C-alpha cells in the first residue's frame, strides 16, 4: 500500500470516546465513481459512517494484535455510500489499546492517545483517483459516550446524541481540531483472520426479584456481548445494568469478576432511547437492572452475542441429553472466548490470550468451526512476540504481561510446557485439520525456536525440570488458592510435552523438506524419550503415579510396549480408585480418554466421560451450566461459588475432551491431513444407543451415524467425491470404503448401561 493518511488524535480527550469528521466533495470532470475503498484502523477501536450510514457491521475494529509490530487494517467497499458531498465520520473507543488490561489494574499500556487512521480511495471512470485521508484538516468533538472500557463497561448519555455530525453542513458546539500522532505505517498489515461481529440475539427468559429486592434478568444462556436496551423515562434519569455469569443464593454473583465492573449506564433523554454499548463486552447470563422507569417489559432487553465471524463446520449429537448439553456448552464457550484472540475467559479483569488454553483446545476448535484464518492470524502475533523475547513463547499472546511490572507471581517469564508448546501444537493442529502445509511453512521458524529454547533449559539429566511450570494446572485435588499444586510432577509433564513438540517439529521438517532440521529434532526427541524413561519410569510406573503422567506418557508415545501396557492398566486402576471422577487438570484432561481407549480401557473412558458427580465433565451440566467452567467445581453443590480468587464460568480448555468425542464416540477422524482419507470407526459405549457426527472438510461434507439395537451396531457413512477411507467396526477387519454412502452392521458387546451410569 502507498499510504498518504496519518494517525490523528482528537485535540481534547472527550471522555475517551472522541468523534472525528471530514466533509468532502467528489472531484468533478472524471465521470462516475467506479469504485471506492476505505482502509481503516485505529489506536483503540473505531467505527465509521459515510453520511450517517455505517460502513460495516464489524465490531471492535481493528481488534487486538501485537501493536508494537503489527496493526491490522480493514478494507471496505464503500462505493454505494458516496454522494456528491459526503461526511466520513469516525467514532473512537479505548478497546485493548487504551483500556484496562490484566488484573493489575493498569491500562493504556500501548500508548497515551487514541487515534484513527483512514484512507479513502475513490476511483473514477476516467482512471483518476481522489484520496480522502486522516490528516490535520479533520475536526474532533464529543460523543454521547461518557466512559468506556472493555472490563468496566460503557456509559452513554442520550441527551448528548446529535446525529447531525455525520452529515454535511454540521458545525457543532465544542468541536475543535486534531493533532497528528507519531506512527510507523510499516506496522500496518491486512487482516488474516475474520472480523468481530454480532452472531446471535437472545430474548429474556425470566425476570425475577432477588432476596435483597433487586431486579434480575436471566437470558438462559451464558454468552459474550452486551444487552441492547429500549427505554423511555424522565430526561436525566439513569438506568444501570450490571452483568454476571451466575447467581449465588439468588443474588448476582459478581465476586468472580474481581475488579471488572461489567456495568453499563444509560442516561435517558426523555424520549424513546435505544442503547447498544459497542465499545465494551461482557461475559454474562444474568443482569441486575437498577433505575428502570416503570415496569420492566422483557421485550425491551435483548442479549447480543458477539465474536469473531466463524463458520460452523462440525456437528455432534448422541442419545444422551446431558452429553449433548455438555457439547453445546463447549460450543458456546468457544464462541464466547474467540473474540479476535483466543482468550481464557470473557468476563473478569483478565480476558487474555493464554497460550495453554488454546494449546489444549485447538483440535476441538478446528472441528467445530473453520478457525484456520482466526488462529493463523493469532500465530503471527505469537511469532512476533517470540522473536522479540529470545525465542520465549509467553504465557499470553499478545503479551501484555511484559508491560506490567510484577504482573504474575510466577517469577521471570520463560518457556513453559503446554503454554509455550502452543507455538508447535496449534499450527500442527491446523495442518492436520485443513491439510494446508502453508501454516507450517509460515510458523516453522517459530516452532523450531520454541523447541530450541526448551532444549537450552534441560537439566544435565536431559529432562525439563528447570524454571517455572504451570504443570497440571487446576488439578481438582489442588487447593483453591493454589491451582498449580498438582499431583503430577512438573518435570514429568514438561519433559513429555517437550518430547511431543520435538517429534512434531521433526515431522514438520520432513514435510517441508528441511532435512537438516529433521535430523536435529529427531535426535532431540530420541534423547528426550531416553531421558524421560531413565529419570521417570521404573517397571512401568511413571513418577508421581497419577492419572495425568500416565495419560501423557501413553498418548505421546514415550513408553516401551511393555511399559505402555502396564501404564494403561495402572491408569485404569487410578481412574477407578477416583470413582471415575476427574483427577486431571489442564495437562492431562485433553488426553486421558485417548490414553484409556488406546490401552484397551474404553469402558473406563466412557465411565469417566459420563460421570455426574463433582469433579466431572457432566457435573456442571447438572448444575445448569451452559458453558464450560474454569474449575471442575467453579460452583459448589450448595450453590456457592468456589472460594478461589480465580473462578470463571466460561473457559473452554477443559472442554477439550470433545475432540475425543468426535473421533471415538462419533467415529469420525482423519487418516490424512485435511481429511483426504477418512477413518470411520465409532466405538459405542456408555449406554449410548446412537450418535451422529458430521464435518464439512476441505474436500466436502463427511458424516457418520450409528445406532445400537441390542448387540447390533448399524453404521451409516457418507463421503464426498474424491475421498475414500477405512471402515473399522468392533470385532471386524478393516474395510476400504469410497465416496458416497456406506452402510454396515456388526455385532458388538458394550458395558452395561447400569455399570456406566
Secondary structure, 3 states (H helix, E strand, C coil): CCCCCCCEEECCCHHHCCEEEEEEECCCCCCCEEEEEEEEEEECEEEEEECCEECCCCECCCCCCCCCCCEEEEEEECHHHCCCEEEEEEEEECHHHHCECCCCCCECCCCCCCEEEEEEEEEECCCCEEEEECCCCCEEECCCEEEEECCCEEEEEHHHCCHHHHCCCCCCCCCECEEECCCCHHHEEECCCCCEEEEEEEECCEEEECCCCCEEEEEEEEEEEEEEEEEECCCCCEEEEEEECCEECCEECCHHHCCCCCEEEEECCCCEEEECCCCCCEEEEEEEEECCCCCCCHHHEEEEEEEECCCECEEEEECCHHHHHHHHHHHHHHHHHECCCECCCCCCCCCCCEHHHHHHHHHHHHHHECCHHHHHHHHHHHHHHHHCCCCCCCCECCCHHHHCCCCCCCCCCCCCCCCCCHHHHHHHHHHHHHCCCHHHHHHHHHHHHHHHHHHHHCCCCCCCCCCCCCCCCCCCCCCCCCCCCCCCCHHHHHHHHHHHHHHHHHHHHHHCCCHHHHHHHHHHHHHHHHHHHHHHEECCEECCCCHHHHHHHHHCCCCCHHHHHHHHHHHHHHHHHCCCCCCCCHHHHCCHHHHHHHCCCHHHHHHHHHCCCCCCCCHHHHCCCCCCCCCCCCECCCCCECCCCCCCCCCCHHHHHHHHHHHHHCCEEECCHHHCEEEECCCCCCCCCEEEEEEEECCEEEEEEEEEECCEEEEEEEECCCCEEEECCCCCCCEEECCEEEEEEEECCCCCHHHHC
